[in-house]
Amino acid sequence: MPELADALTPTLAALCGFAFLAGFIDAVVGGGGLIQLPALFVLMPETAPAVLLGTNKFAAIWGTASATLQYARRVAIDRQLVLSAGLAAAACSFAGARAVSAMGDAALKPLLLVLMVAMPLYTLWKKDLGARHAPTLSPPRQALTGMVIGGAVGFYDGFFGPGTGSILIFAFVGLFGFSFLAASASAKAVNTITNVAALGWFVSSGSVLYSCAIPMAVFNVAGALCGARLAMARGSGFVRLLFVVVVSALILRFGRDIIGG
């Protein structure tokens, strides 16, 4: 099988490069799925979609978890809020996954596009949004609101997926009064919980190509560590700017999908 290994080497090298970039972006503002998953579909067109999704999830979860650990060492994370939101999101993601098989995602894309357009516009309009960390809700209300938001975002993640991290960050900033840096840290923690639930299904169904997933995971972790450290060094202003850039890319992606569809 040496010829096969040689043939796969350039593809794997390219996938590892995309995994590093995805881990970097995702650690700061989410949106890593915009980079890593399309790369898998483009570079491995003969592979079953379920296997590509599982491979992507396996590679991404290690970067998300490592970024969460990096943030936890230097940024205060509200564990009660993260746990309540994360568990609700994990539970509802299964409902979303079942719903998409029955409904399809075409109806959701226009609604998501409206949300995506509103997010950067509101961020740019409110100059002080996310500039400082000033939680606005009491702990009980914060936990309850976290469960509601986590459930809604988890359902969307299971139903469709792209942009979940960015939506979570916007929710933490707009609804809870978090700074962009604290919101990014909290979003990573919630994403880790939901990704563990999703990965369990992919692993149990044999939908992970480990020969690609393991090296991609290594590079995704490296990118995530670099992204988290840069975000903490540069602060909320840097995260805010990159948030607007990544969400703008999401807008272009969904706008193209809707026009193309």
N, C-alpha and C positions, 0 to 999 in steps of 0.2 A: 503493500500500500504506500510506498514512498511517493509515487507520482501524485496520489490523492493528497498527501500531506503537503507536497510542494504547491499543488494547485490552491490549497486552502490558505496557505501562509499569507499571501497579499491581502486576501479578504479578511482574515483574522486580524492582521495588523491594522487595516483600515477600521474595523469594528472597535478595536481597542482604542484607537485615536478618538473616535466618536464617543466612546464610553467615558473617556477622560473629560472631554468637553461637556458631556451631559451631566456628569457628576459635579463638575465645577459650577455650572449654571444652576443646577437643581439645588445645590447646597445654599445658594444665596437667595434665590427668589422662586424656586420651583421651575417647571417647564422643561426639565431634562428629557421628558418623554418626547418632546418635539424634535429632539436630536437623535436619541439612541434608537427608538422604535422605527422611525422611517428608514434609518440606516440599515437595520436588519432586513426590512422588507425589500429594500432596493438591492442590497448586496447578496441576499440569499433568497431569490425569488422562487426557487423550487421547493423551499421548505414550507411545511404546513403552517398556516397562520397561528394556530394554537401553540405550536412549538416555539414560534418566534415570540409570541406574547409571553410565554413562560420563561424563555431565555432572557428576554428583556427584564422581566420582573426579578429573576434571580440575580442578574447583574446589578440592577438598580438598588435593591434592598440593602445591600452591604454598604453602598455609598451613603444612602439615606441614614442608616443606623450610625455610621462613623461620624457623619456631620452632626447628628443629634448629640453624640458623646462630646464632640468638640465644643458645641454651643453650651452644653450643660456645665462644662468646667468654668465658663467665663460669663455666661448670661443666665440670669435668674429665670427658670422655667416653672410656671405654675403647674405642679404635678397633678393636682386635683382636676383642674380644667382640662389638661391634656388627656388624662385618663378617661374622664367622662366623655369628652368629644371623640377620643380615639375608639373607645368601645362601641359607642353608638354608630360611628362611621363604619367600623368593621362589620357590625351586624347588618347594617342597611346596605352595605356593598353587595351582599349576597342577593338581596331583593332586587337591586339594580341590575345585577348580572342576569337574573331570571327575566326581568322585564324587557331587557334589550332583545332577548331571543324571541319574544312575542311581538314586540312593537317595532324594533329597528330604531336607529338613532337619527333618522332624517328630520323628524319633527323637533328634536331637541336643538339642532345646530343653529337655527335662526334665533331662538331664545338665548342661547349661549353667546352668540355674536353680539346681541344687544348688551348683555352683561359685560362682555369683554370691552366693548367700546366705552361703556360708562365708567369702568374701573380706572383707566389712565386719565380720563377727562376729570373725574372727581379728584384724583390724586394731584393733578397739576393745578386744579382750581383751588384746593385747600392747601396753601403753601406750607402750613405747619403740620399737616397730617402725617403722623408717624414720626415726627421729629423728636418727641420725648415720650418716655414711658409713664403713662398716667392712667392706670386702670379705672374705669368709670362705674363698674358694677360691684355690688357686694359679693362675697364668696358664694353664698347660696344661689343668687341670681346668675352669677357667672357660670357656675357648674350646670345649672338648668339650661341656660342659653347655649352653653357649649355642647350639650347633648343634642339640642335641636339642630344647631349648625352642623355638628358632626354627622348626625343622621342624614341631613339633606346632602351634604358634600359626599358622604360615603355612598349614598344611593347613586349620585351622579358618577362617582368614580367607578362603581360597578357597571353602570349603564353605558358610560361613554369613556370618560377618563382624562383626556388631555387637558392640562391647565388646572388640575386639582390643587396642586401646591400653591399656585398663584391666587386662586380663589380663597384658600384658607388664610393666606397672609393678609389679603384685603379684609377678610372677616375679622381677623384678630386686631387689625389696626382700626377699622371703622366701627366695629361693634363693642370691642373691649377696651379701646383706648391704648393699645400697646404701641410701642415704637416699632419701626420696621425691622430693626434688628431682633427685638424680642419676639415679634410676630413670626419672623423667619425661623427662629429657633423652635418655637412652639409648633409651627406647621410641620417641620421636619419630624418632630416627635410623634405627632398624630399620624403622619404618613407612614412612619415605621410600623405602627400598630396595624394600620389597614393593609399594608403590603405583606405583613406576616400572614394575615388571614388569606389573602389572595394567593400567595406563594404556596401555601399548604395545598390548595386545590391543584395547582399546576404540577407540583412535585408528585402528589399522589396519583395523578392521571398520566404520569410519564411524559409531560409536555415541556421538558427542559433539555436543551442540547448542551450538556455539561462541557464538552470540548471547546465550545465558544463561550459559554456562560461564565466559567471559572476565570479565564484570563480577562474577560471583559469586566468582571467584578473587581479584579485587582486594580485595573485602570480607573474604574468608576470610583473606587475608594480614594485613589490618589487625587483625582479631580475634586472629589467632595472635600477632602482635607484642605486642599489649596483654597477652594472657594470659601469654606467656613472661616479659615484663618484670615483671608483677605477681607471678608465681610466684617469680622470683629475688629480688624485693624482700621478699616476705613469708616465704620459706623453706619448709622441709619441713613445718612444722606446718600451714600454709595448704593445701599440696598434699594432705596427709593428710586434712584435713577435707573438701575438695572431692572427693577420691577416694571417700570414704564416701557423699557425697550423690549423685554420678553413678552409682556402682554400685547404690545403692538405686533410682534411676530405672530402671536396667537390669532389676533384679529385678521391678519393677512391670510393665515392658513385657513381659518374657518370661512372667510369670505370667498376664497378660491374654491373651497369644497362646495359651498352653496351654489356658486355660479356654475361650477362644473357639473353639479348634480342636476 
